[in-house]
Every structure is written in C-alpha cells, then in structure tokens.
Amino acid sequence: MDAILSADSSKTQRVYDFIDGEIRAGVLSPGVRMQGMRDLAKKFDVSVAVINSVYNTLEAKGMIVRFPRSGAIINPRLKPAKTKLMALITSFSRQNIENYYEPFFEATSNERIISVVGVIDDRKDWHQIVGDIIARHPDSLLIDVEAKQFPLDELKHITFGIPVCYCNRWEWFPENPVRAVLTDYAGAYGEALVFLRRCGHRRIILVNHHSCPEPFLNKHIETAMKFAGLTFGEEVLRISEEQLINDPVAVETLIVKFHATALFGLSDYLVHEIVEKCPRAKGLEKLGFFDLWHSRVPRREFNSFNIDFGEIWKEAIKSFDSNNAQVRHVNPKLILK
C-alpha cells in the first residue's frame, strides 16, 4: 500500500486503507456515490481536511471521480478485483424492444459482473462506439446486431483478442459463429405455420420487412416452409412492409384475390400495420412474432411468439466458463391470447 504523506499521516492512512479496501472488495462498486466529506469525517472521527486528502489521493489513482459541489462517485470505469466486465453491443434500443435490457442487467448482476451497453443505429458510427467499449478492456463481449450494418470481417478485427458470444441473431450467411446463443427463428417460423395449418388455414399471408430480404432470412423461411409442408403461391403468399408502404391498396387487393384466411407477421408490428392500412385484413386470423406490445392492444389482441431473452443472457454468460465454444439455440414460446 502506498504511504500517504499529510499533516496527520496515521489518520489519513487509516481512512484511505478502509475506503481503498471497500472499493477493491466491490463493497463500493463503480458508479456508486460516496458519502459526503462531513459525514465521513464524523464516521472516522477525523477532520474534513483528512477526508479531502484521502479523496485527492483516490482521485489521483483513478479510483473516484469528483465533481465540484456535487461530491464524488466510484469511477464507473473501475473494475475491482474478482469482478468481470461484460459488454453488450446491440442495435436494439429500448424504444423498439421489450424485456431485453432488464433481463441482461439482472443476469449480469446475479453473477457479479459489471455490465456496459453500446447501442448502435443507422445514425451512429458503430466503429466509434465499439472502439470506446474496447477501450474499457472488457473481459467478454455479447453481440446482437444486423449483418447489413456490420461487415463481419471488420467486426472480428475490432474485437480481436476478446472472447465473443453472438446472441439472439446471426445474420452473416453462409458463415457460422464459433460461440453463440441464438434464437431459433427458423424453428419458430415453422411452428407458426404449422399452428395456422392445424387451425384449418390453407391460404396464409406471410409478411416480412423488405422486398429483397437478406439471404439468412430467406434461408429461415425456406426451412420453415419445408417443416410445415407448405409451398409459396398455392398456400402461402409473401408480401413485404415496403409493398405495404408504397401501395397499401395493391396489397389489400392481393390479400383478397389470394382468398387469405390467416396472417403471419415476422414482427407484431407488421401485423399491426397490415390491419391498420388494409381494412379487409382485420377478419384474418393473426399470428405475430416479437415486439409483443402490438399484440396486446385491448380488443385487438392476437397470438404471438415471445423470445426469452433472460435465458439467452444466462446461457451466454455461462458460455464463457468453458473453453469449448459452441452454438446453442433457444426456442421462442407461442403466447396464445
């Protein structure tokens, strides 16, 4: 332990040793606000000048951050001994997904892991955000992003040397991840189509976001169609949100001519949009997937699939405990209204 030279060295050292020990043991964790200097002075029966001297030393060592007239906090970037720093890099914001972040923070907290999140969207430079996270020297990374935004070679290069687990999504086709805990999208889509078929539907509208989907999505849907024993054109008509936005009347005409009786959207939002823009779609049996608040609107509820992110985060954390990296799939659950 470094000696502290002051007018009252023994008292200062005693206070310093105590606070330093609390920080290193994780009792005072990163981001926690320190007690006020007057309160600490009373607690240790020393002068405020002694506490100020201790704070100056802790600040110089990067263990606390002081703010004028606002006190001090434990440095949020500090990583105490026996703790791990895990970073989540994602393109999901709180506005477009539910039950995503809270299970992550709960899972990391239960394992005494310090967590940090980097959220990236089309308006942000992902290189800068990921670079800032790498600068914190995380012990591991969880990545849940879209392939169209992130070239895999660049992502691998910038995260080189850090254990990575891909979570929920892997969209780079035809490559496969080394370590991942992924949602079984193909299996869930297949289960959705089988469910509708068992309900007696033979004319199903399948709605995805883009007119020209990424190869990984085409593969998921192809696998789902084979699993359900259905064919495009005769039993399933595929339309996109882009078609709906550009010409909702034409989409409604397609639905009517196809004699559709059911609608499956790869997002609850897509089901909601079809019903909003195509009045004749309101009478179809509806089945959604993901972003469940759209399927919970009172008197407009419909069945949907829920992704268990809590299980995904727990399994991802466990994946770093073994040197044998593997890929695991988590099955979404069908929620019947």
N, C-alpha and C positions, 0 to 999 in steps of 0.2 A: 504494500500500500504506500502511495506517495505521501510524504510528510507535508503538512500544511503549515506554513510559517505565518503567524499572526501575533497580535498583541496578547492573545490568550490562547496559545497553541494547543494546550491539552483539551480545553473545552471545544475548540473548533474541530480538532481531530476526532473527538468523541462523537460530535454531531455528524460530521462528514462520514465517519465509518458506518454509522447507523443508517443514514439515508442511502449511501452507496450500496450497502448490503441489501436494503429493501428493493432497490432498483434491479440489482443483479439477480436477485432471487425471484423477480417477477411479481413481488407484492405490489410494487408501484409499477404499473405497466405503461407502455408507450401511449401517449395522449392523455394520461390522467393528470388532472390539475393538482398542483402541490398546495399544501396548506399555506396560509398567509404567513409572512415572516413573524408577525407579532404573536400569532398562535403557536408557531413552532418555538419561539423564544420562551413562551410560558411553559410549553411542554418539556423543554430541556433545561429550563431554569438558567437561561443564558441571556445575554443582551441581543438586541436586534442586529447590532454590528457583527456579532459572531455568525448569526444566520446569514447575513448578507455576504460575509466572507466565504461561507460554505457554498452558497448559491453561485458566487463568482467562479469558484473552482469547478463546480459541477457543470456550469455553462461552458467554461473553457475546455472541458473534456468532452463536450458534446452530449452530455447526459440529460440536460434540461434545456429548455428554451424559455427565455424570459421576455416579457412584454411590458413596456412602460405603463405603470399604473394599473396593470391587469394581472400581475402575479407571474407565475411560472408553471409550465407543464413538463411532464416527462417527454423527452424528444420522441415524436411519433416515428422517426426512422430508426430508433434504437432497437436492437434485437438482443434481449437479455440472454444469458447463458441458459441452455437446456430448453430453449424455445426455437421454433422454426417459423420462417416467414414464407407464406404461400401466396402467390399472386394469381388472380383470375383475370384473364384478358378476354373480353367479350364484346359482341356488337349488339347486345340486348340492353336497352335502357329500362328503367322502372316503368316508363310510360307504355311500353308495348309488351310487357310480360308480367305475370303474377307468380307468386310462390317460387321465386327464383333466387333472389338475393338473401332473404331471411333464412332459408334452409342452409345456404352456404355459410353465412356467418355463424349459425348455430353449430353446424358440423365442425368448423374450424375451432370455434370456442371450446367445444367439448373435448377436443384433442390438444388444447393449449397451444394452438397455432395462431400466430399473428397473421391476419389476412389483409390483403390490399387488392383493390379492383381497378382495372383500367378499362373504361368504356369507350368504344370507338364507333363512330358512324361516318357517313359519307362526307360530313363537313370537317372532319378532323384528320390530321396527319397521323396515321397509325404508327409510323416509324418513330415519331417523337414520343408518343405515349408509351409504346413498348420499350423504347430506349430509357425513358425515365424510370420505368419499373425495373428494368435490368440493372440500372444504376444503384438500386437498393439491395442488390445481391440476394435475391430470393433463393430459398432452398429448393423450391419447385414451382412449376407453372401449370395452371389449368387453362386450356384454350378452347373457346367456344365461339367461332367466327365463321363468316361466309367465305367460301372459296373465291367468289368473284371479286372480293375486296382484298384478298390476301394471297399473293403468289406464294406457293408452298416453299419454294427454294429460298425466297427472301426471309420467310418466317423461320425456317430452320437455321438460316445463317445468323440472324439476330439473336436467336435463343440458344445458340450453340453452347454446349457445356453445362446446361441446366436441365435437370430431369423434367420432362414434359408429359402431361396426360391430356389427351384431347377428350373433351366432354360434350355430351349431347349430340353434336354434329361432327361429321367428317365428310366434306363435300368435294375433296380432290379425287377425281376419277381418272384412271382406274387404280391409282395408288392406294395403299392401305397403311394405317397407322401402326406404330410399334406398341405403344401403350395408349389405351383409350377405354372410356366407359361411355357407350353410345346409346342413344335412344333407338329402339328397333322400329324405325319409321316404316320400312317395307312390310314388316310383320303386322304393324298396326293398320296400315292401309289395307292390307289383305283381310284382316279381321273385320274391318269396317264394311268392305264389300260383301263378305260372307254374311255378316249380320243383316245387311239390307236384302240380300238374296233370300235368306231364311224368312224374312218378313214378307216374302212374296213379290219383291220388286225385280223386274227384268229390264227396266228402262231407267238407267241411273245416270245422272249428270255428275261428272267429276270436275271440280273447279280447282285450278292452281293459279299461281300469281302471274306467270309470264307465258306469252305465246310461244316462246322458244326456251323452254326450261333447260337448266344445266344438265349435263349428262348423268350426274349422280341421281337427280330426281327422276329422270326417265327410267333409270335402272330400278329405282324403288317401285315405281308404278308398274313397270313391266313384271317385276317379281310378284307384286300384289295381285295383278290380273291373273297370272298363272295360278297362284294359290287359290283364288276364288273361282277359277274356271270360267272366266268371262272374256269377252272379246270386244274390241272397240268397234264402233259403228252399229253393231246389232244390239248390244246390251249396255254399252257404256259410251256416252258422248262426253268428250273432254273439251272444256272451254276455259278461258283464262280471264283474270281480272282486267288485263289490258283490253280484251274484247269488250268486256262489260263497260269499261270507262269510255271507250271510243264510240260504241254504238249499242246502248242497252236495249233498244227496240229490236235490233237484229238478233241479239242474244235471246230475248224473250220469244221471238219467232222460232228460233232453233229449238228451244225447250218445248214449245207447243207442237211443232212438227215431229219431234222425236217421240212424242207421247210419253214424256218423262213422268215417273211417279215418285222418284226419290232424288235427293240431292246430297252429295258428299263433298264437303269442302276441306282442303288441306289446312284450313285455318277457320276457326269460328267466325272470324272477321269476314271471310269470303262468303260464308253462308249468309251472314247478316247483310252484306252488300247486295247479293243476288236478290234477296227478298225485298230490300229497300227499292231497288231500281227496276225489278221485274215483278209487278203485282201478281201475275199468274203463277209465280213460283211459290206463293205463300201456302198453297194447298199441298205442296210436296212434302213427303216425309224428309226430315232434315237430320243430317249427322255431321258433326264438326270434329275439329281436332285443334287442341292448343288454345291459347288466349281465351279462357273459359268465360270471361265476363259477358261476352256477346251471347252465349247460350243460356245465360241466367236472367235475362231481362224478363220481369214478371209478365205472365200471359203470352210470352213469346219464347218460352224455353224449348230447347231441343237437345237431343243426346249428343255427347261429345267424348273425346279421349283426353285424359289428363296425364301429363308427364310427371313422374315422381322425381323431382329434382333433388329432394332430400336423399333418396337412395343413390342417385348419381354422384353427389358430392361425397357421401360416406365411402362409396366404393373407390372413387378417385383418390381420396386421401389414403386409403388402405393400399392402393396400387403401388405407392412409393416405398412400402415396407419390405417389398420383395425385389430381388434383383432380376427376377424372371418377369419381365414386362409382358403383358397380354392384353387382348381386346375383349371386353365384356359388353353385352347388350342388356339394356333394361327395357322391359315391356310396358308401354303406356296402358293405363286402365280405362276401360269403357265405363263412362258415367251415364247411367240411364236416368232421365228426368221423369 
